[in-house]
Amino acid sequence: MTETPGLQLADIIRAHQDEFLTRHGSSLTQTQRKALRDVAACRTAALGGQLWQCVACGHRHAVYHSCRNRHCPRCQSATRARWLEQQTRHLLPVQYFHVVFTLPAEVAEVALVNPVTVYNLLFQAARETLAEVAANPKHLGAAPGVLMVLHTWGQNLHHHPHVHCVVTGGGLSCNERGVVDASPRWVSCRPGFFLPVRVLSRKYRGKFLALLRQAYEAGKVRWDGWTDAASWAAWSSPLYDKDWVVYAKEPFGGPEQVLAYLARYTHRVAISNSRLLELEDGQVTFRYKDYRGEHQQRQMTLAATEFLRRWVQHVLPRGFVKVRHYGLWSNRQREERLALCRVLLAASVLRQLLSVLAKAEALCDSEPVCPSCGGKRLVRLGELPREELPVSCWSASSDTS
């Protein structure tokens, strides 16, 4: 197969938007329609731009504005860099762990109909699970710092909701209810081991199903199969017998390794342009990693409309926060507690943090480059007005979700 050089998600949307909207437009939310429209217009004349000239070679070129939609694969670099610069100031000189909480397929189906409620419950159940197990003196007896990132996709673009957690390898001493001691000490976990995965999995399963039942009884979540207590019990009982997937990956190491991880995961979108291989005869071929084998790289070909249907289901509801901080990193008393942690760790963190900050600042370098000679000495000549993009089917949906 011959790869299509420079194939972009925007190319697929522009080429097959009419067919896709004819088939699936009635089921799209306003936010999903906006994501399609934004990505299609990103860095084109439709958004206007600026005209630049290279001082070295005299070449003139247009730099069009980005759409800044958080689901656009071309717009995450600058946003990610600014966010990373803020996060580096919260890092501690300790080991970090990567824990993942996943929803089973039965609950993932409910999430498609009730995304805000179910995704919020996923965050809540994972947060409470980590806090309670870590507070248990048999396991750690401390309150760690936790950063969670929601991903809703698998490598093949199927709906697969899960949260990635970056957790400090220790925390401030606390009681079994997670309340930090009046005069806390720093409690480190065992080297290379954070918390028992089986304990996390069982507690997470019980917590999530209890929270989901409360939401159902309060009328905050709907599902066709739930009509009364008996139907709920019939649906949920098998889920109590399943092992819910919670796994802890190898420990990161220190702050610099965490920064590299955050750069990859926090602002990731469902599919990057680099994974797109070919668009031909209404078929999209893309690369994915097969986790069922030995993490082998494979290829998948889908009809363009099916590809877009899978992609659009990962557009999050408007205003939904997909990166959240808990424990030592929660907004409440964060600066005071982190300052105390650094004192208790008795580490000279300044040198480490300066090194990490330098790397974050390097990621923020968005200075335009001359496409002709590669020079960075460019002069802005003026603004380019917006031009009408030839898109025919972006009528507003009656859906208000």
N, C-alpha and C positions, 0 to 999 in steps of 0.2 A: 504494500500500500504506500502511495506517495502522500506524505504529510503536506497539509496546506500551510505554507509559511505564514506566521503572524495571524492565524485564525483567532478571532475574538468572540466572546459571548455576544457582544453587540452585533456582530455580523449575522449570527444565527437568528437573533431576534428580528433584525431588520428584514431578513430574507423570508421568514416564515411567520411573522406576526399575524398576518391576515388569516391564514389557515388556523393558527392556534386559537385566536380569539373567536373564530366562527365555531370551533369545537368546544372551547372551554370558557369563553368569556363570561357566560352567565353565572359561573361559580366563583369568579375572582372577586377579591375585596378591592377597595380603593387603593389600599397600600400595595397590593400585588400589581395592580395596573400601573401605579406610579413607578414601582421598581422597574418594570419592563420599559416604560417610557424613558426613565432616566438613563438606564444602561444603554438603550439604543442611541440616545443623544450625546452620551459622554464623549468629551474631547472631539466634538465635531463643530461645524459652523453654526449648528442650531443653538449652541450655548454662548456664542461669541468668544472672543479671546483677545490676544495681544499680538502685535507684530514686532518681531525682534530682528536686530541686525548684528552680525558678528564683527567685532572690531578687527579681528585678525584677517579674515578672508572676505569680508563684505557680504557674505551670504545672508539673505533675508528669509525668515520663515515664520509661519503662524504657529502660535501656541494656544490651543483652544482650551476653554475652561472645563474643569471636571464637574461631573454631576453631583459628587459628594454623597451619593446614596450608599448606605453602609453595606448593601448587598452587591455592589459593583466590584468586580475583581480588579479594576484599574484604579480605584480610588482609596485603597486602604493604606498605602505606604505612608503618606504624610500624616494621616490621622493616627496611625499606629505609632509613628515616631514621636509625635507630641505626647501621646498617652504614656509611652514607655519612659519618657523623660520624667514624668510625674511619678511613676511607680518606683523608679530607682531610689528615690528618696525614702522609701518605706522598707527597703530590703535590710535584712539583718545578716550578720556574718555567721550563719548557721547552715546546716544541711537542709535541703528541701525535698519534699516527696510529691509525687504525682499520683492522685487517686481519681478514679473515674466511676461515676454512678450512671447506670443505664436503665432505661425503662423497657420492660418486655413488650413484645409486639402487640399484645392485647391492649395494653395501656396506650401505646403509641397511636393506635387507631382512634382512641378517645381524644387524644391530644390534637389530632387533625381537626376535630370539630370544636374543641374547646381549648385552643392553644394558650391563651393567657392564663387561665385557671390551672391547667395541668402543668405548664412550664413553671409557674410560680410554686406549685406544690412540689415539683421536682427539686427546685432550689431549697425550699423549706425543709423537706425530708432529708436531703443530703447535708444541709447545714446542721440540723439538730442531731443527726446521726454522728457526725464527726465530733461535735461538741460534747455529747453525752459519753461516747466511748472514750474520748481523750480525757474527760474529767474523771473517769473511773480510776482510782489509784492502783488497781490491778494492772492497768494498761499504761497509763501515763501520769494521771493526776494533774493535768495542766490545761490551760486554755491556749491553743495555738492560733497563729494567723492563717486565714484561709482566703484564697482568691478563687472564684468559680467562673467558668466560662461555659455558656450553653452552646452546644452544637446540635443540630437537628438532622444531620445527614450522615449517610455512610458513603463509602468510596464510589458506589454505583448510583448515587443520588437518591436512593430509597430513603424513606422517612425513618430515622433512627435517632430519637432524642437521647441525649446524654450530657452530663456536665463533667468537664475536666476541672480538677481542683489542684491548685498549688498550695501546699501546706508546709508550714515551718516544722522542722524536726525537733519540736519541743515547744514550750510556752511558759507562761507565768503560772505558778502554783495556784490551785483553786480547790474548792470543795466539790463534792460529787454532783452538785447542781450547776457547776460551771462558774460559780461566783469567785472572782479572783480574790486571793487572800489580802488582808489589810496590809501586811508587810510581805509581799510575795518574793519568791526566789525563782530563778530560772531552772526549769526542769527539762533536761535533754532526753530524747528517746534513745533507745539502744542503737548503736551504729548500724546503719543499713536496714533498720526495721522500724516502722512507724506504729501501725495498729493492726490487729489480726483481721484479715479480710473476711473470714467467715462470720465473725461477730458483726462487722460492719454491714455485711450483706443481709443478715437476718433482721437486724434492727431497722435498717433502711426499708426493707420490704414491709415490715409491720407498720412503721411510721407512715409510709406513703399511702398504703391502703386505708389506714385509719383516717388520714387527712382527706383522701378522695371520698370516702364515705360521708364524712362531715360536709364536704362541699356538695355532694349529691343531695343529702337530706336538706341542705339549706337552699337548694334550687340554683346553685351556682355552676353546675355542670350538667349536661344532658347527654343521653345516649339512648338510642332506639330500644336497646334490649333491657333497659332498666324501667320497669313500670311499677314495681312495689318491692318490699323488703325481700320477698322470696326470689324475685328475678335478680336482685342485686347479689344475694347470697350465692345463687347458682353461677353468676358470672365471676364473682371474686374468690370463691372457695378454691378453685384450682390454682389460683395465683399464689395462695399461701403455701402450696405444696411445691412450687417451683423455686429453683435457686435463681435469685436475681443477680445479675452480673454487676459485681463491684470488684475492681482490681486495682492493685497498686503497682505502678511501674517502678523500674529501678530508680533509686534516689538521684536527684539532679547533681548534687554537689553544692557549690556556694552560689553567691549572688550573680556572678557573671553567667553561669549556666542557666539560672532562672531567667535572666534577661533574654538569652538566646531563645529559650522556650516561649516566653511571652511574645517575642517578635514573630514567632511562627503561628501561635494558636489564637491569641486574643482577638485579632481582627481578620481571621480567616473567613472566607466565604465558601459557599457550597461547592464550587468548582473554580479553579484558577484557569486563566487562559492558557497557561503552559501545559495543561493536561488535554487541551483540545487538539485533535490531530487532523480531522478532515470534515468538510461539509460538502457532500456530493449527492445529487439525485434525491434530495430531501432526507438524507441520512446523516447523522452526526456520529463520528467515531471519536472516542476519548479514551484516555489512559486511566487505569485505576489499579489500586493495590489489593490483591486478593489475600485477605487476612486468614482465610480458611486453610490456605496452603502455607508455604514458607515465605509469606509476604512478597509473593512474586508480582511483578508488573504485568498486567494483562490489558487487553483492549476490549471495548464494548461498543457496539453500533446500535443506535436507536433511531427511530423516525424522529425528525426534528420536532414535531408536535409533542411526542412523548417525552423527549429530552426537556423541552420547555415546561411541560406539565410537572415533571419531577423537580426541575429547578425552582419553579415558582412556589412550590409548597414549603420551601425553606425561607421564604420572605417573612420575617417576623412582624407581628402586629405593630402598628405605629406607637412609638413611645416605649416599647418594651425594652427593659434594660437587660442585656445579655451577659454583662461582666459585673460581678458583684463581690463585695468585700465583707468578710465576717471576722469575728474574734478580735485578735490584736489589730487587724487591718480595718475593722469597721470604723466608720467616721467618728463615732462617739468615743472620745478620749484617746483617739489614735496617736496623736503626737506625744501626749504624756506617757502613754504606755510604751511606745517604741523607744522613747528616751530612757525610760526606766530599764527596758530590756538591754539596751546598749551598755548601761552602767553595770547591770548584773552580769553581763557576759564578759565584762572587763576586757574588752577588745578595742584596739585602735581601729575603728571602723572608717575613719576619714580617708585613709589611703585606698581602701577597697572601694568605697563608694565613689571616690573621685575617678577611679579607673572605670567603674561601671557607667558613671555619668558621661565620661568621654565617649564610650561606645554608643550610648543612647543619642548623644549629640551628633555623632557621625551619621546615624540613621536619619536625622532630620535634614540632611543636606539635600535640598530640593532645587538648587540653583540650576537654571536652564543651561543646556549644553548645545553648542552649534552642531546640527546634524551633518554638516559638510566636513568640518575639520576637527570637531571635538573640543574646540576652545570654549572657555567659560566666561570670556569677556564679551558680554553681549549688551547692547543698548536697546532699550524699549522705545520703539518709534511711535506707538499709539495703540488705541483700542480698536478691535474689530467688532462690528455690530453683530447681533444675532441674526441668523438666517433661518427661514422656515424649513423645517425638516420634512421631507415628503413621506409623512406617515398618515394613513387614511382612517385607521380604525380605533383611535384612542378616545372614543366617546365615554363620558362618565358613567360609571356603573351606578345602579340604584342601591347597591349594597352599602351599608353604612358601618360595617364592622371595622 
